[in-house]
Amino acid sequence: MKSLALLPMLMLCCASLYAVEGSKDALPPGAAIEKDPRYPALVSYTLKNGLKLLILEKHFVPTVSFTMVFKVGNVDGTQGKTGLAHLMEHMAFKGTKTINSAGYDKEKTALDKVEKAAKALIAEESSSSPDAKKLEALRKAQAEAEKEADNFIVKDEYLNLYKSLGEHAMNAMTSTDYTGYVVSLPSSRLEAWMTIESDRFKNAVLREFYRERSVVMEERRMGEADPNRLMWETLTSNGFTAHPYHNPTIGWMDDLTRLTRTDAEQFFKTFYVPNNATLSVVGDVNPAEVIRLAEKYFGGWESKPLPDRTYTKEPPQKSEKIVNVFFKAKPAVRIGFHVPEVTNPDTYPLIMASEVLTNGKTGRFYKNLVEGKELALYAASGNSFPGNRYPSLFVIMSAPKAPHTVDELDSAIMEEIAGLKKVPPTQWELDKIINNYQAEMIKQLESNSGLGMNLAQNEEILGDWKYDWKTGDELRKVKPEDIIRVAEKYLTRDNRTVVFLREPLKKD
């Protein structure tokens, strides 16, 4: 077992993976180079429109990974229009005025007809007494308008363009807090990426909106049939009563049925702006060239004032909430305790508390609940769910091992938490957690795309791309009494929401 005394050496090793020879080209004024040996030698630069660039040279292989993270997630959707952030992620692959279009001027006219027909249909569907014949006529009108608009679509041109460029691991993701877009390419395709993506985020056309909305609605239905997803949604929707973290990222079905392309376009114009984004570029690149091309292609992207994002604060929870979900599936339990946002100093002892409970086979949950009492099939925990931007939940997830019940398991879990408050972690437990954290940091450096997402997400959401490195430093400062203090403060019955997944009750 490595001691804490070796951690500075590990940190130096971690940083040395980036000690490659820097590019000879001079960086423009305003570009900053990270020179602290504890961190990667990253170059940061901010365009005048507010777009932040994070550039990290890794010349081991001739590839480069791009990650664009926007500070917009489901938490930013207005009530009644939940799911827009996720739906917008889908729509961002539908092309621009020049990509996926056989002639945008004529296509726009056709798309406007689709929107008019769709709004009329939504209005009738939303009325207190919809007319069946009128609905049939309106659905037919929308279908005919969509068929006309289809004549101007060049199917999958955007995706095929990337395939021809040699893309790898193209993906996108939406969370409560952010939306991210990633792709890896040969390093010779740097300017091609700049050309395509600047067009995508400046000139997106949300074609085939209602078909894609139907895809998301089907995804929503599938989620309702997934007991695991249902449990998490039940936990957040009951754990949060005022703050928008209670809304599912995919959105509520009632909201999805009434979303329009006009809604999505307004959402796009509001949040998909350069001063709400961070671009990380990791791989075989020249930072000066990246900055030059970013200025050329993204410099004309217009910044806009961002809306106020002071959302209703979640009031203190003063009583235990227990929710039973009856589902034909194996029983399970999810528990959530309210905790502060990740920028709060209590986050570090809370992370350590979670690790003491569930850090591998030496974690207390595994030793006592899985292996010892044989009560659980698994037991894990984590801090900060479902997001990092606002106060969130410390969560515990577990499932009983037959013939034990969720009630027995819940009691045992709470006994372990009580034990954490009375029996502080040993120095051996703390050392193991820190060493594992450091190992994960080093492992992360192997993936350009994973590291790129980490850098962009931390910069855009938490305000500092070095957040994970600094977290390692803060975790080393945590004392056993700090863990006891936060456990006593937050991991209490009157501060928790519990979701039990139970088999349906037998009918008499």
C-alpha positions in Angstrom: 0.0 0.0 0.0 1.4 3.4 -1.0 1.6 6.0 1.7 0.5 9.6 1.4 4.1 10.6 1.4 4.4 9.2 -2.1 1.5 11.2 -3.5 3.6 14.3 -4.5 5.7 11.9 -6.6 2.6 10.5 -8.2 1.3 13.9 -9.0 4.6 14.8 -10.6 4.4 11.6 -12.6 0.9 12.5 -13.6 2.0 15.9 -14.9 5.1 14.5 -16.6 2.9 12.6 -19.1 2.4 16.0 -20.7 6.1 17.1 -20.6 6.3 16.9 -24.4 8.2 19.4 -26.4 5.9 22.5 -27.0 5.2 24.0 -30.4 7.6 26.6 -31.6 5.0 28.9 -33.0 4.4 32.0 -30.8 1.1 32.2 -29.0 -1.0 35.3 -29.4 -1.4 37.8 -26.5 -3.9 36.6 -24.0 -3.0 33.0 -24.3 -1.9 31.5 -21.0 0.3 28.4 -20.5 0.0 26.4 -17.3 3.5 26.1 -15.9 2.7 24.5 -12.5 4.2 21.0 -12.6 1.3 19.6 -10.7 -1.0 20.2 -13.7 -0.9 19.4 -17.4 0.9 22.0 -19.5 -2.4 23.3 -21.0 -2.8 26.4 -23.1 -5.9 28.5 -22.4 -7.3 31.3 -24.5 -10.7 33.2 -24.6 -12.0 34.7 -27.8 -13.5 38.2 -27.7 -17.0 36.6 -27.9 -16.4 34.7 -24.7 -15.7 31.2 -26.1 -13.1 29.6 -23.9 -10.4 27.3 -25.5 -8.4 24.7 -23.6 -5.6 23.2 -25.7 -3.5 20.3 -24.6 -0.7 18.9 -26.8 -0.2 15.1 -26.8 1.9 14.0 -29.7 1.9 10.3 -29.0 -0.5 9.5 -31.9 -1.6 11.6 -34.8 -5.2 12.1 -33.6 -7.1 14.9 -31.8 -10.2 14.9 -29.7 -12.7 17.9 -29.7 -15.2 18.5 -26.9 -17.6 21.4 -26.9 -19.5 21.8 -23.6 -22.4 24.3 -23.2 -23.6 25.3 -19.7 -27.1 24.3 -20.4 -28.9 21.2 -19.1 -32.4 20.2 -18.1 -32.1 22.5 -15.0 -32.3 25.4 -17.4 -35.6 24.4 -19.0 -38.7 26.3 -18.0 -41.6 24.6 -16.3 -43.9 23.2 -18.9 -41.1 22.8 -21.4 -38.9 20.2 -19.7 -36.8 18.1 -22.0 -35.7 20.8 -24.3 -32.0 20.5 -23.5 -32.0 16.8 -24.4 -34.1 17.3 -27.5 -31.9 20.1 -28.6 -28.9 17.7 -28.4 -30.7 15.4 -30.8 -31.5 18.3 -33.2 -27.9 19.5 -33.3 -27.1 16.6 -35.6 -29.8 17.6 -38.2 -27.5 19.9 -40.2 -27.3 23.6 -41.1 -28.4 25.9 -43.9 -25.7 24.3 -46.1 -25.4 20.8 -44.7 -28.2 18.3 -45.0 -30.1 20.7 -47.3 -30.7 20.7 -51.0 -31.7 24.4 -51.0 -32.4 26.2 -47.7 -34.5 29.1 -49.1 -37.1 26.7 -50.4 -36.7 24.4 -47.5 -37.4 27.2 -45.0 -40.7 27.9 -46.6 -41.6 24.2 -46.3 -40.4 24.0 -42.7 -42.6 27.0 -41.9 -45.6 25.1 -43.2 -44.7 22.1 -41.0 -44.5 24.4 -38.0 -47.9 26.0 -38.7 -49.6 22.7 -39.1 -47.9 21.2 -36.0 -48.9 24.2 -33.8 -52.5 23.8 -35.0 -52.4 20.1 -34.1 -50.9 20.7 -30.7 -53.5 23.4 -29.9 -56.4 21.0 -30.8 -54.8 18.1 -28.8 -54.4 20.4 -25.8 -58.0 21.6 -25.8 -60.4 20.5 -23.2 -62.5 18.6 -25.7 -60.5 17.8 -28.9 -62.5 17.0 -32.0 -61.6 13.6 -33.5 -62.3 14.5 -37.1 -60.4 17.8 -36.8 -57.5 16.0 -35.2 -57.4 13.5 -38.1 -57.4 16.4 -40.7 -54.7 18.3 -38.8 -52.4 15.2 -38.6 -52.9 14.7 -42.3 -52.0 18.3 -43.0 -48.8 18.0 -40.9 -47.8 14.8 -42.6 -48.3 16.4 -46.0 -46.2 19.4 -45.0 -43.4 17.1 -43.7 -43.4 15.2 -46.9 -42.9 18.4 -48.8 -40.1 19.5 -46.6 -38.4 16.0 -47.0 -37.8 16.9 -50.7 -35.1 19.4 -49.5 -33.3 17.1 -47.1 -30.0 15.5 -47.9 -30.2 12.6 -45.5 -27.3 12.0 -43.1 -25.0 14.4 -45.0 -23.6 15.7 -41.7 -22.8 12.2 -40.3 -21.4 10.9 -43.6 -19.2 14.0 -43.9 -17.6 13.0 -40.6 -17.2 9.4 -41.6 -15.3 10.5 -44.7 -13.0 12.5 -42.4 -12.2 9.4 -40.3 -14.2 10.2 -37.2 -14.1 8.1 -34.1 -16.3 8.1 -31.0 -18.6 10.8 -32.1 -21.2 11.4 -29.4 -23.3 13.9 -27.5 -24.7 13.9 -24.0 -27.2 15.9 -22.0 -27.2 16.1 -18.2 -29.1 18.2 -15.6 -26.2 20.7 -15.8 -24.7 20.7 -19.3 -24.7 19.5 -22.9 -21.6 18.2 -24.5 -20.5 17.2 -28.1 -17.4 15.1 -28.7 -15.6 13.6 -31.6 -12.0 12.4 -32.4 -10.4 12.9 -35.8 -7.0 12.5 -37.5 -5.0 15.6 -36.5 -4.8 16.6 -40.1 -8.6 17.3 -40.0 -8.3 20.2 -37.5 -9.5 22.9 -39.9 -12.2 20.6 -41.2 -13.6 20.3 -37.7 -13.5 24.1 -37.2 -15.3 24.6 -40.5 -18.1 22.1 -39.8 -18.7 22.8 -36.1 -18.7 26.6 -36.4 -21.4 26.2 -39.1 -23.3 23.8 -36.9 -23.5 26.1 -33.9 -24.0 29.3 -35.8 -26.4 28.1 -38.5 -28.2 25.1 -37.1 -31.5 24.2 -38.8 -33.9 22.1 -36.7 -35.3 20.1 -39.5 -37.4 16.9 -38.9 -38.1 18.3 -35.4 -41.4 16.5 -34.8 -40.1 13.1 -35.9 -37.2 13.5 -33.6 -39.6 14.5 -30.8 -41.4 11.3 -31.4 -38.1 9.4 -31.0 -37.5 11.1 -27.7 -41.1 10.3 -26.6 -40.5 6.6 -27.4 -37.2 6.8 -25.4 -39.3 8.3 -22.5 -41.7 5.3 -22.7 -38.9 2.8 -22.7 -37.5 4.6 -19.6 -40.8 4.2 -17.8 -40.5 0.4 -18.4 -36.9 0.4 -16.9 -37.1 -0.1 -13.1 -33.6 1.4 -12.6 -34.4 4.6 -14.5 -37.8 4.8 -12.8 -36.2 4.6 -9.4 -33.8 7.4 -10.1 -36.5 9.6 -11.5 -38.7 8.9 -8.5 -35.9 9.8 -6.2 -35.2 13.2 -7.7 -38.9 14.1 -8.3 -39.6 13.4 -4.6 -36.3 14.5 -3.2 -36.6 18.0 -4.8 -39.9 19.8 -4.4 -39.0 23.4 -5.5 -35.7 23.3 -7.4 -35.8 22.2 -11.1 -33.5 19.2 -10.3 -36.8 17.4 -9.7 -37.5 17.4 -13.4 -36.1 14.4 -15.4 -33.5 15.2 -18.1 -35.5 13.6 -20.8 -38.6 15.7 -19.8 -42.1 14.9 -18.7 -44.3 13.2 -21.3 -47.0 15.9 -21.1 -44.3 18.6 -21.8 -42.8 16.6 -24.7 -46.1 16.3 -26.5 -46.4 20.1 -26.6 -42.9 21.1 -27.5 -42.6 23.0 -30.8 -39.7 23.7 -33.2 -40.2 27.4 -32.2 -39.6 26.5 -28.6 -36.4 24.6 -29.5 -35.1 27.5 -31.8 -35.6 30.0 -28.9 -33.8 27.6 -26.6 -30.9 27.3 -29.1 -30.7 31.1 -29.6 -30.6 31.7 -25.8 -28.1 29.1 -24.6 -26.0 28.0 -27.7 -23.9 31.1 -27.6 -20.1 31.3 -27.4 -20.1 33.0 -23.9 -21.9 29.9 -22.6 -19.4 27.3 -23.9 -15.9 25.8 -23.5 -14.0 24.0 -26.3 -11.3 21.6 -25.4 -8.8 20.3 -28.0 -6.6 17.4 -26.8 -4.1 15.6 -29.0 -1.5 16.1 -31.8 -2.0 19.8 -32.4 -0.2 23.1 -32.4 -1.8 25.5 -29.9 -1.0 28.6 -31.9 -2.7 27.0 -35.0 -5.7 26.0 -33.0 -6.2 29.5 -31.7 -5.7 31.0 -35.2 -8.3 28.7 -36.7 -10.7 29.3 -33.8 -10.5 33.0 -34.3 -11.1 32.5 -38.0 -14.1 30.2 -37.8 -15.6 30.9 -34.4 -14.7 34.6 -34.0 -17.8 35.8 -35.8 -20.1 33.8 -33.6 -22.1 36.4 -31.8 -22.3 36.5 -28.0 -25.5 37.3 -26.3 -26.6 38.2 -22.7 -27.4 35.1 -20.8 -30.7 34.8 -18.8 -30.8 34.9 -15.0 -30.3 31.4 -13.7 -31.2 32.0 -10.0 -33.6 29.2 -9.6 -35.8 28.5 -6.6 -33.7 27.2 -3.7 -34.8 23.8 -2.4 -36.1 24.4 1.1 -34.5 22.4 4.0 -36.0 18.9 4.3 -37.4 18.4 7.8 -39.0 15.0 7.5 -38.1 11.6 6.1 -39.8 10.8 2.8 -40.4 7.1 1.9 -41.8 6.2 -1.5 -42.8 2.7 -2.6 -42.6 1.8 -6.3 -44.4 -1.4 -7.2 -42.9 -3.0 -10.3 -42.4 -6.5 -11.6 -38.7 -6.6 -11.0 -36.2 -7.6 -8.4 -36.4 -5.4 -5.2 -34.0 -2.5 -4.7 -33.5 0.6 -2.7 -32.3 4.2 -3.5 -31.6 6.8 -0.8 -30.8 10.5 -1.2 -29.6 12.9 1.4 -29.6 16.6 0.7 -26.0 18.1 0.4 -24.5 21.4 -0.7 -23.2 22.2 -4.2 -19.7 20.8 -5.0 -18.0 24.2 -4.5 -18.9 24.0 -0.8 -15.9 22.8 1.4 -18.1 20.1 2.9 -18.0 18.3 -0.5 -14.5 16.9 0.2 -15.3 15.1 3.5 -18.6 13.9 1.9 -16.7 12.4 -1.0 -14.4 10.7 1.6 -17.4 9.5 3.5 -18.8 7.9 0.4 -15.5 6.2 -0.4 -15.2 4.9 3.2 -18.6 3.2 2.7 -18.1 1.8 -0.8 -14.5 1.9 -1.9 -14.1 -1.6 -3.4 -14.1 -4.8 -1.4 -12.6 -3.0 1.6 -15.4 -0.5 1.8 -17.7 -0.9 4.8 -20.8 -1.7 2.8 -19.1 -4.6 1.0 -17.4 -6.0 4.0 -20.5 -5.8 6.2 -23.5 -5.9 4.0 -22.4 -7.9 0.9 -19.8 -10.3 2.3 -20.4 -10.2 6.1 -24.2 -10.3 6.7 -24.9 -11.4 3.1 -27.8 -8.9 3.1 -27.1 -7.1 -0.2 -26.2 -8.1 -3.7 -24.4 -4.8 -4.0 -24.2 -1.5 -2.2 -22.7 1.7 -3.6 -22.8 5.5 -2.9 -21.8 8.8 -4.4 -21.9 12.5 -3.7 -23.6 15.1 -5.9 -26.5 13.6 -7.8 -28.1 14.6 -10.1 -25.8 17.6 -10.7 -23.0 19.9 -9.6 -24.2 23.4 -10.2 -26.6 23.5 -7.3 -27.2 21.7 -4.0 -27.7 18.1 -4.7 -28.0 14.6 -3.2 -25.6 12.1 -1.5 -27.0 8.9 -2.9 -26.9 5.2 -1.8 -28.0 2.4 -4.1 -28.4 -1.2 -3.2 -30.5 -4.4 -3.7 -31.3 -7.1 -1.1 -30.1 -10.6 -1.4 -32.9 -13.1 -1.1 -34.6 -13.9 1.2 -33.8 -10.5 2.8 -36.1 -7.6 2.2 -35.6 -3.9 1.3 -36.7 -3.0 4.8 -34.0 -5.2 6.3 -31.4 -3.8 3.9 -32.4 -0.2 4.6 -32.1 -0.7 8.4 -28.6 -2.2 7.9 -27.6 0.7 5.7 -28.6 3.2 8.3 -26.7 1.1 10.9 -23.6 1.5 8.8 -24.1 5.2 8.6 -24.6 5.4 12.3 -21.3 3.4 12.7 -19.6 5.9 10.4 -20.5 8.6 12.9 -19.2 6.7 15.8 -16.2 4.8 14.4 -14.0 7.1 12.4 -12.1 5.8 9.3 -8.6 4.6 10.0 -5.6 6.2 8.3 -5.3 3.1 6.2 -8.8 3.6 4.8 -8.0 7.2 4.0 -4.7 6.3 2.3 -6.4 3.7 0.2 -9.0 6.2 -1.0 -6.4 8.8 -1.9 -4.2 6.3 -3.8 -7.2 5.0 -5.7 -8.2 8.6 -6.6 -4.7 9.3 -7.9 -4.7 6.1 -9.9 -7.9 7.0 -11.6 -6.5 10.5 -12.4 -3.5 8.9 -14.1 -5.7 6.4 -16.0 -7.8 9.2 -17.2 -4.8 10.7 -19.0 -4.8 7.7 -21.4 -7.9 8.9 -23.2 -7.9 12.1 -25.2 -11.7 12.2 -25.4 -12.2 11.4 -21.8 -9.7 14.0 -20.7 -11.1 16.6 -23.1 -14.6 16.1 -21.6 -13.2 16.4 -18.1 -11.4 19.6 -18.9 -14.3 21.3 -20.7 -16.9 20.2 -18.2 -14.9 21.4 -15.2 -14.1 24.7 -16.8 -17.6 25.5 -18.0 -19.6 24.1 -15.0 -17.2 24.5 -12.1 -15.1 27.4 -13.4 -11.8 25.7 -13.3 -10.4 23.0 -15.6 -8.0 22.0 -12.8 -10.9 21.1 -10.5 -10.2 17.3 -10.3 -6.5 17.9 -9.6 -7.3 20.4 -6.8 -9.9 18.0 -5.4 -7.1 15.4 -4.9 -5.2 18.0 -2.9 -8.3 18.8 -0.8 -9.1 15.2 -0.2 -5.6 14.7 1.4 -6.5 17.4 3.9 -9.6 15.6 5.2 -9.4 14.3 8.7 -11.5 11.6 10.3 -13.3 14.1 12.5 -14.3 16.0 9.3 -16.0 12.8 8.0 -17.8 12.3 11.3 -19.0 16.0 11.2 -20.5 15.8 7.7 -22.1 12.4 8.4 -23.8 13.8 11.5 -24.9 17.0 9.6 -26.2 15.6 6.4 -26.7 11.8 6.6 -29.8 12.0 8.9 -33.3 10.5 8.6 -35.1 13.8 8.5 -32.8 14.8 5.5 -33.4 11.7 3.4 -35.7 10.5 0.7 -36.0 6.7 0.2 -37.3 4.8 -2.8 -38.2 1.2 -2.4 -38.7 -1.0 -5.4 -41.2 -3.7 -4.4 -43.0 -6.4 -6.3 -46.6 -5.6 -7.0 -49.0 -6.4 -4.2 -51.0 -9.6 -4.7 -54.7 -9.1 -5.3 -57.1 -10.7 -3.0 
